[in-house]
Amino acid sequence: MSPAPTLSAPDQHKRVSAQSNPGFLERLGETAGGTVVGVGLFFLSIYVLFTNEGRALQTASSLNEGLSQVVSLRPFSSLDLQNNNRLVHLSSQLRTSQPLHDPNYGVAVQAVKLKRQVEMHQWVEYRESKDYQENGETKTETTYTYNTEWKSELVNSRHFDEEIGHQNPSAMAVESVTVVAPEVRVGPFRLSEGLVEQINNFQTLSLRDFSPFHLAPYLSIDDDYFYHTQFPRRPEVGDVRVRFSFAGLSGETSPLGRAQTVSVVAMQREEQLIPFRTKSGDTLEILYLEELSAEDVFMKELQYNSMKTWGLRAAGWALMFLSIQLTMRIIYTLVDWVPVLRELVSVGLKIFALSVSCSLSLLTIGAGWLFYRPFLAAALGALALLPMFLARSQLPAKKND
């Protein structure tokens, strides 16, 4: 391991590269490539906007179907086989049979998950570039700065502009890992893997009361980290530190607090909770890390579905806006040698892309409604045309008067 030096000045250097300015035909070729990408993004945006309407409708139908069929169970109810293959709701505390251990550090926690996060002190390279014109060329000045930082991923120093004096180890002495309890229960039921995956409320394990007598001689503790060095405040490149976190407390008498209460909606099969397949084609396998009624669970899911629908609509519009800009960029390239005209065309193309993308996005969403919800779309269309028909029917009467 090489020590991380203390520098009075930033550890950095600069490098300048030059490139001749591209000619008109080269710029036109680059723009043509952007046009091809723009056409691809355009069709992708239509796909996202159109299918999003069907996904939203299917999810909402599945949730409403689930809400109409769900059976709420009491927190301390016993196993009732009459509910087999039915959608059930239960709010109760998590239970696991035994604590999760990491014998290398003497850590034991009664929880659903125990995560060991490893970081290594490594060299990190930062780049900052700026372009400028000189003698008919485009020059790029890049400033490379090197710092030592704690990183959870290996930083490959072979890709540095200046590797000498900034070499990182090729591997970590310890690997990050997440241990999951083999069996997790809520009330009389065993949770499926899909439900266990949703328990991710990780909290850092405090080492304030950890006994130093259990430590290996090469370890030290500082600020809830295990350090593989006796000098945690003066780390060297290659030193490792480890932090533990846990999710889903499940012990009845844990010094870390009470067992986590969860609310689950899934299908009962014997003593296991598994995914429930709806007639609409979705699966319901829901877990919230709080005590909620069945109505509250489905209300939250419907709200999330609405937010996701609007988020995908915005993403689809953004893709369409970008695609139209890329497609029309060739017009800007044809006039970019005239400064005043170039600026006017640039503003005009942005306004054009904004207008067309808004109109086409609304049309695509409308087409999605017409395809997935034809009766509702027809009713809304009739309602929208009703004022026009009413106004038209009044015209002859006014003329006669």
N, C-alpha and C positions, 0 to 999 in steps of 0.2 A: 504494500500500500504506500502511495506517495502522499505526503502531507499537502493539504490545501494551503498555498502560500497566502500570506497577508500582504495585500498590495496597497501601496499608498496612492497609486493611480490606477484607473481602470485597465484591466487586462484586455486590450483590444488592438486591432489593426485594421487598415483600410486597403481595399483593392479596387482598381478602376479598370473597367472593360469598355471597349469601344465597338460600335456597330454602325455600319453605313446605313443612312436612311433608306428605307425601301422605296422603290419606284412605283409609278402609278399601277403598272400591271401586277406587281407583287401585292400591293394593297388591295387591288381588285380580287386577286386570287384568295387572299385571306378573308375578304368579305364574303366571297362565294361559299367558302367553308362555313362561315357563320350562318349563312342563309339556309344551308342544309340542316344545321343543328336547330335553327329556328323552326323549320318545318316539322322536325321530329318532336320538339317541345310543344308545338301547337296541337298536334294530334294527342300527345300525352295529356295536355291540359283538358281537352275535350273528354278523354277517357276518365280522368279524375272527377271532373264535374258531373258527368252523366252517371257513372256508377255510384258516386257518393249518395245520390238521391235514393237509389235502390237499397244501398247498405243501411241508410238511416231509417227507411221504412221497415226493412226486415228486422232491424234491431229493436225498434219501437214496438213492432207487433209481437216479437218474442217476449219483451219485457211485460207488455200488457197481458199476454197469455200466461206468463209465469205468475203475475200478481193475482190473476183470477183463480189459479190452481194451488197456490202455496198454502201449506199447513204450518202454522206456528206452533212450536213445541215449548214447553216450560223449561227453564234453565236446568232444573234437577230432575227432569222426567226420565223414567226408565225406558229401555228399548221396547218399542211397540212395532211388531212385525206387520201390523195392519197398514202401516205407512210405506211398506216396501214398494219401490218403483214410483213413489210420489215425490213431488217437490216439497221440501221441508225448509223451515226457517228456525234457527236456534241461536240464542245469545248466551254464551257461557264462557268460563275461563279455560285457557289452554292447559293441557296436562301432558307431561312426558314422563317416561318411566325412570330415567336416570340422567344425571348431569352430563354435560359435554366437557371433555378434557383436552388439554394440550399438555402432555407430560414434560415436554421440553422446557416449559416455563412455569409449570406448577399451577396452571389456571384451570378452574372448574366452575362452570355456570350451569344452572338448571334453566335451560332455555331451548327454543326450537332451533336456533342457529347460533353458531359461534364463528366469527370471522377473524382470521389472523391476517393483518395487513402489514406487509414488509416494505420498507423504504431503504434505499441506499444513498449515501452521500456521493454525488457524481458531478462531473463537469457538464455544463450545459452551454451550448452555443446559441447566441442570438444574432440575427442578421437584420440590418436596417439599410435599405437601398433608396437612392434618389437618382433620378435621370436629369440630364441637362444637355443642351445642344452646344456643340463646339466644332468649328471648322467643317460644317456640313455633316457631322456625325452625331449619333446619339450615344452619349457616354453614361455609364452607370457606375456610381460610386457606392460600394457596399462596405459598411462598417461591421466587423465581426467582434462581438464582445463575449467574454468567457467568465462565467460565475460557477461557484459550487453550490449545489442545492440538494435537498432531500427529494428523491424521485421514487415513485412506486414501480415505474417501468424502467427497463434497462435503456440507457442512452448509448448508442453506438458512436464512439468517438472516431471511428474510422471514416465517418462521413464529415468530420469537421474540416474546415478549410485549413486549419493549422493543428494537426494532431499532436505534434511534439510538445510535451509539457502539459497536455490536456487529455491524457489517456485514462479511460475508465475500465474497470474489470469487465470481463466478458460474461460473468454469471453472478448471481446472488448466492450467498451462503445459505439463505433460508428462503423458501417459497411462500407466497401468499396462498391461503386456502380458506374455504368456508365449510364447516362441518355442520351437517343437518341431522337432527334426531331421527332415528329409524322409524319411530312411531309417534304421531302427534294426535291427541284426542281432544274433543270438545264434547262435554257431557258423556253419553254412552257411545259416541261415534268416533271412528278413526278417519282422519282427513286424507283426502286424495293428494297426490303429488301436486296437482294444479292448485289446490287450495293452500298447501304449504308454501308454494312459490310466492304467494301473495303476502306472506308475512315478512316484511322487509323494514320494519321500524327499528333500524340499528341504532344502538346507543353505545358510546365509548365506555369501556370497562375501566372504572377508576382503580388506580393502583395505590391510592393514598394509604390504605390500611394493609397493603400487601407486606408480608413479613420478609425482610431481607435474608433471613436465615435459610430460606428455601431457594435462594438464587445460586446459580452456578458461578464459579469464580470469575468467569469472563464477562458476566452481565452486570449491569447497573440500571437503576430506575431514575427517570427524571420526567416529570410532567406527563404521567400516564403512558410512558414508552419504556420498553425494555431496550437498552442499548448494548450492543456487542462491543463495548469499550468501557474503560474505567474513566474516560474523560468526555462525557456527553456534551459538555459546553464547548469543547474544542475538537470537533470531529475531523477526521481525515477522509480523503477520497477512498471509498471502498468500505467504510464503516456502515454497519447495518443497525436499524432500529425497528422495533416491532410494536404494534398497537393492536389491542383486542377490542372487539365490539360484539354485542349480542342483540338478537331480535326475538321477540315473543317469549317473555318470561313465563315460566310454566311451573315454578316450584311453589308449594303451599306455604312454606316457611323460608323464603329466600331473604337474605340480608339486603338484596338489591331492590326489593319492593314486592308488591302483590303480583300475582299471576295476571297476565294480559287477558282482558275480556275481549272476545271477538263476536261478530255477528256473521253467520254463515247462511247462504241459500244454495242448496244443491239437492240432488236426488238421493234418497235413502235406499240403500241395498244392503239388507241384513244390518250389520253394525258399521257400515262404511258409507261415507258421503262422497258421491261421484258426480260427474257432469250430467246435467239434465238436457236432453235434446228436445227442442220445441218443434211444433208443426211448421213453423216458419223457416226452420233450418239452422237456427243458432243453437249454441249450447250455453246453459246458465250454470256457472260455477263461481259464485261471488263470495268474497270475504272482506269484511271491513274491520279495522282494528279499534272498534268502539261498540258500545251497546246501542243497537238500533232495532226498531220494530221492522216487521216485514215491509210495511208501507214506506217507511223511511229509506230502506235499502233500495227499493225499486224507484223511489223518487230521485235518489242520488244517481242511479244508473241512467234514468231518463235525462237528467240534467247533463250528465257527462256525454251522453249520445248527442244531445243538442249542441253542446260546445264543440264536439268533434266534427259534427256536420258543418257548422259555420267555419271552423278552422280549415277543413278541406276545401270548402268553397273559396275561402280567401287564398289558399295555396294554389288552387286551380286557376283563379283569376291572375295571380302573380306569374304563374307559368305562361299563361296566354299573353300577358303584357310583355314579358321578356321575349317570347317567341316572335311577336310581331315586330318588336324593336330590332331583333337580330335579322329578321327577314328583310326589313326595309333599310337596313344599314347600307346596302349597296348604293342607294340614292345619295346618302351622305358622302360616300367615297367619291362619287362622280363630281361633286362640287366642292370638295374640301380644299381645293387650291385657291378658292375665292373666299377670303376671311369673312366678309359681311354676309354673303350668301350662305356660307357654311353655318354660321350661327343661327340664321333664320330657319334653315332647313332642319337643323338639330332640334330647335324648339317645336317646329311644326310636326316633325316625326314623333316626338314625345306626346304631343296632344293627340295626334292621330292614333297612336298605339293605345293611349288611355281610353279614348272614345270607343274604338273598335273592340278592345278587350272587354270593356264593361258591357257593351251591347251583346257581343257573342257569348259572354259568360251567362248573362241573363237568359239568352235564347237557349243555350245548352241546358241550363237548369230547368227551364220551362219544358224542354223536350223530355228531360228526365221525369218530370212530374207527369207529362202526358203519357209516357210509356209505363211508368210504375204505378201511377195513381190516375188512371184515365177518367174515372167518374168525378173525382174531386177537381181535377184540372178542367173538365168540361163545365162543372158547376161554377167554378171561379171565373172561367171565360164568359159564361152567360151573365154572371153578375156584373162583370166589368163592362159588357156591351149593353146592359139594361138602360143606363142613363142615356146612351146615344139613341136607342129605339124610342125611349120616352120623349126625348127632345124632338126627334123626327116626327113623331105622331102629333105633336102640338103645332107643327108648322101649318098644315092646311086650315086648322081652326083659326089661327091668327090671321091668315090671308082672307078668310071669309069675313072676319070681323072688320 
